[in-house]
Amino acid sequence: MRVYYLFELFLALFGLYAVVYEVEIRVLVPLLCLIIVYLFEVFQAKRLKKPKK
């Protein structure tokens, strides 16, 4: 579970780095990072809501 949070933090920091330091792809990288973080959150919510048998 902590691995997901660390990966999301890495993506968020990488997105900020891309905005500040990259010149050519300022929008694409942060947008992809945000989409991936959103998908991880959806996946994690579905995984936690599954009933245990």
N, C-alpha and C positions, 0 to 999 in steps of 0.2 A: 504494500500500500504506500509506503514511503517513497518507493521508487517512482511511482506515478507523480507524486508531488515534486520530487527533484527534477524529473524530466520536464514537467510543466514550467518549473522555475527556470530551467535551462532555456527552454523555448522562449519564454518571456524576455529573459536577458539577451538572448541572441537577436530577438526582434528589435529590442531597443538599440543594440549595437549596430544593427543594419540601418536603422533610421539615422543614427548619428554619424557613422563613419563610411557607409557605402554611398556611392554617388549615383550609380546607374540603376540600381534596383531598390530604391527606397521604399516603394509601396508593396512590391510583390513578396518579399521575404517576411515582413511583419504580418501581412495578411495571411500568408500560409501558416505562420506560427500560431496566430490566433485561431485559425480554423482547426488546426491539429489539437490545440489545447481544448477547444470546445468539444471536439469529437472524443477526446479522452474523458472529459467530464461526463458526457452522455453515456459512454461505455461504463464508466465507474458507477454511475447512478443505476443503470440497468443491472449491473452485477450485484450491487448491494440490495436491490429490491427483490431479487429472486428468492422464492421461499426455499428453505432448506428441507430436504426430505429425510 
